[in-house]
């Protein structure tokens, strides 16, 4: 019985690590789309095309994100704001938003 519990815990831990890896891929895709938006002006279109593609839907699913049209619209809005993911996820940005009274939006 103990081996089963250890095996289950190990599998769950591996699953969480895999989910974090795919979440990092989503963040990288967002950063790439933001860079495209600054350079070419087509960032929201690029992230929407990727998120609606077969590979994009698979990556979003593996990251634990339901690949619905609402999610695609949120990703597009995030890219349109132009704030890099590292900055948007930082504590300073969160504190700045709270001080300014802005509503934090989920991507």
N, C-alpha and C positions, 0 to 999 in steps of 0.2 A: 504494500500500500504506500509506503514511504517513497519508493521509487517512482510510482505513478504521480504523486504530488510533486516531486522534484522535477519530473519530466514535463508536467503541465506548466509549472512555474517557469521553467526554462523556455518552453515554447511561447508562452505569453510574453516573456521578456524579448525574445527574438522578434515577435510580431510587432511589438512597440518600437523596437529599433528600426525595423523595416518601414514602419509608418513614418517615423521621423525622417528617414532617408528620402522617402517620396515627398514629404512636406518640404524638404530642402530643395528638391527639384522644382516644385511649384514656385517657391520663392525665387529661385534662379530664373524661371520663366518670366515671372513678374518683373524682375530687374532688367532682363533682356528687352522686354516690351517697353519699359520706361526709357531705356537707352534708345530704342528705335523711335519712340515718340519724340524724344529730344532731337534726334538726328534727322529723321525723315517725316515726322508728324503722323505716323500711322500705328502708334503703339496700341491703342485700344482695339483696333481692327486685328492686329497681329495676335494679341492674347485671346481674343474671341475666336479667331480661326484655330488657334492651337487648342483651346479648351473644348471646342466642338469637334475636333478631330478624334479619330479613334485612339491614337496614342495619348492625347490630352485627357480624354475621358478615363482611360485606364490609369494614368498617373494620378489624377484627382481621386479616383476611387481607392487606389492603394494608399493614398495619403489620408483617407478617412473623410473625404469631402464628396458629397453627393453632386455629381456633375449635371446639375439642372440649369435651366436657362436663367434662373435667378442668380445662381452662382456666377455664371458667365457675365451677367450684367454687373455684378459686384466687382469682379476682376477688372472689367473695363473701366468702371468708375475709379478703382484704385489706381490703375495706370494713368488715367486722365489727370488725377491729382498730381502725379509726378514726384511723389515722395518715395525714395528708395526704401526697400523693405527693411534694411538694417536700421534706418533712421525711424521708420514708422513703428518698429517694434521696440525701440529703445525707451528706457524709463524717462529720459529727458523729454522726449516728444509727447509721451503720455501725460507727464506733468504739465507741459506747456498747453496741451489741449484742454486739460481739466481747468487750468487757470484761466484760459480764454473762454471757457464755458461752452466749448464745442462738444457736439455729440460724437463719441467714437463710433465709426462705421466699420462693420465687418466686411472683409473682402471675400 
